Amino acid sequence: MKSLNPVSRHRERCRETREKMSEYLDGELEPGAVAAAERHVSRCPNCRRLLANLSRTIGGLRRLGEQ
Amino acid sequence: MPLAARALPSPAAAAEEQRLVARAQKGDREAFNELAGRYSDRLRRTLYRITRDCDAAHDAVQEALVRAWQGIGRFEGRSQFYTWLTRIGINEAYRGMRRPSEESLDLDDQVGQRIPSWGGQPDAVFESREFLAAVERALSELPLDYRTAVTLRDIEGLSAAESADVLGIGERALKSRLHRGRMALRGKLNHYFSEGYL
């Protein structure tokens, strides 16, 4: 398998983490995947912000349902 | 920081609903009307969010209630009555609308791009009517299949399994639509998250 340089590896982890953000926020990820997502998010400000923005978006949707 | 799940109906409310369903299945129109009265406004709101058309939503609710009454003998109680009714309503609403599979949305996953934070804005901003109105507007712009998945899961509070059941798709497909819909909404709300670029 072709090895990735650090930047490409980081972007690949961003991609993998972003694909799982909904399931993470819904509490539907396996513990191992949760740990991997949290590890990446703790090191990646962009993914941390994206996760926070996604969480606020979902929060807004849920408040619409409560109205 | 997983988000909290919605509360389920109380056991007493669920039992009461089962009694009404059982009576309706024996032909008790009054019991069916009681069920319809409980859920028709909620169903109309849900179908409006999906169709974006008041008349279409109203018509779909009326037709769904007729079909539910005709078919309640076949309701097996494996899901909640409202979930079953919603499935019928969505099928009615989809009639005459473009099939969801005909629409698509190219989503940029933004890997390698700058993602805006919420710029230190107070939480109250995200509780405001203005923000909720922007969420509603953004939702109306989503392709139908994403809009439906997000409406059922996040606004109606159905579980992933229930939402998939309503749409007649697998749970994996539902989760994919849901995630893409949520991400697209987040992108449309970027101006709320506009400060503090990395």
Interface residues (C-beta under 8 A of the other chain):
Chain A: R11 C14 R15 R18 E19 M21 S22 E23 Y24 L25 D26 G27 E28 P45 N46 C47 R49 L50 L51 A52 N53 L54 S55 R56 T57 I58 G59 G60 L61 R62 R63 L64 G65 Q67
Chain B: M1 P2 L3 A5 R6 D109 Q110 V111 G112 Q113 R114 I115 P116 S117 W118 F126 E127 F131 L132 V135 E136 L139 V150 D154 I155 E156 G157 A160 K175 L178 H179 R182 M183 L185 R186 L189 N190 F193 G196 L198
